[in-house]
Amino acid sequence: QVQLVESGGGLVQAGGSLRLSCAASGRAFSNYDMGWFRQAPGKEREFVAAIAWSSGSTDYADSVKGRFTISRDNAKITLNLQMNSLKPEDTAVYYCVLGRSSSSKWYVPRTWNYWGQGTQVTVSS
């Protein structure tokens, strides 16, 4: 049974920073990409960022480029998302994801095989 457990969410003022983490367990994860999605109230789930297992290449949604940084520790099977210059529109539940796919499909939610339970991020104005 694969488990993805997110941590690090919370309440922060606009302009502040948060660091999300995701710990994966339950099986071997070599060649699995990892990423983050988010979902705000009343909105569809949207891609935030992802990182490839082998190359370490990354991709970001335009809305977070230059502010968020994704990284991973393959030995510990952990994923991080450093979020700086946070805006009220970043408020959402953030989900860690794990799967095997081409990077061109990272934006598609059904691409990802496994999802965490989510962690709430609230940015006050």
C-alpha positions in Angstrom: 0.0 0.0 0.0 1.5 3.3 -1.1 1.2 6.2 1.3 2.0 9.8 0.7 1.9 12.0 3.7 2.1 15.8 3.4 3.1 18.2 6.1 4.0 21.9 6.4 0.8 23.6 5.6 -0.6 26.4 7.7 -1.6 30.1 7.8 0.7 32.8 6.6 0.4 36.4 5.6 0.8 37.5 2.0 4.5 37.9 1.1 5.4 35.1 3.5 6.9 31.7 3.0 6.0 28.1 3.7 7.7 24.8 3.0 5.6 21.7 2.2 7.0 18.2 2.5 5.8 14.8 1.4 7.0 11.5 2.6 6.3 8.4 0.5 6.3 4.8 1.8 5.0 1.4 0.9 7.0 0.2 -2.1 10.0 0.9 -4.4 9.7 4.2 -6.1 12.5 4.2 -8.6 11.6 5.9 -11.9 8.5 7.5 -10.4 8.0 11.2 -10.9 6.6 13.3 -8.1 4.7 16.6 -8.0 2.2 18.9 -6.4 -1.4 19.8 -7.2 -3.7 22.2 -5.4 -7.4 22.8 -5.2 -9.1 26.0 -4.0 -12.7 26.0 -2.8 -15.1 26.0 -5.8 -12.3 25.4 -8.3 -10.8 22.4 -10.2 -7.7 20.7 -9.1 -4.7 22.4 -10.8 -1.1 21.4 -11.4 1.5 23.3 -9.4 4.9 21.7 -10.0 6.6 18.3 -10.7 10.0 16.8 -10.8 11.4 13.8 -12.8 12.9 10.9 -10.9 15.9 10.3 -13.2 16.9 13.6 -14.7 15.6 15.9 -11.9 14.0 18.2 -14.5 11.2 20.3 -13.2 8.2 22.1 -14.5 5.9 24.7 -12.9 2.6 26.3 -13.4 3.0 29.8 -14.8 1.2 31.2 -11.7 4.0 30.0 -9.4 7.1 30.3 -11.5 9.8 32.3 -9.8 8.1 31.9 -6.4 7.9 28.1 -5.8 10.8 25.6 -5.9 10.3 21.8 -6.0 13.0 19.4 -4.9 13.2 15.8 -3.9 15.5 13.4 -2.0 15.5 10.1 -3.8 17.2 8.2 -1.1 14.6 9.2 1.5 11.7 9.3 -1.0 10.7 12.8 0.1 9.4 15.7 -1.9 9.5 19.4 -0.9 7.9 22.5 -2.1 9.4 25.8 -1.0 6.8 28.5 -1.5 7.9 32.2 -1.3 6.2 35.5 -1.9 2.9 33.8 -1.2 -0.3 35.5 -2.4 -3.9 35.1 -1.2 -4.7 33.3 -4.5 -2.3 30.5 -3.4 -4.8 29.5 -0.7 -5.8 25.9 -1.4 -5.4 22.3 -0.3 -2.0 21.1 -1.6 -1.7 17.5 -2.7 1.5 15.4 -3.2 1.4 13.1 -6.2 3.4 10.1 -7.5 3.4 8.4 -10.8 5.0 7.4 -14.1 4.4 9.5 -17.1 5.9 11.8 -19.7 6.4 15.4 -18.6 4.0 16.5 -21.2 1.2 14.9 -19.2 2.2 16.2 -15.8 -0.5 18.8 -16.0 -3.2 16.1 -16.2 -4.5 14.9 -12.8 -5.3 11.4 -14.1 -1.7 11.0 -15.1 -0.7 10.5 -11.4 -1.2 7.1 -9.8 -1.0 8.0 -6.2 -2.3 11.0 -4.2 -1.8 12.2 -0.6 -4.6 13.4 1.6 -3.6 17.0 1.2 -2.5 19.9 3.5 -4.2 23.2 3.8 -2.3 26.4 2.9 -4.0 29.7 3.8 -2.6 33.0 2.8 -4.2 36.1 4.4 -4.1 39.5 2.8 
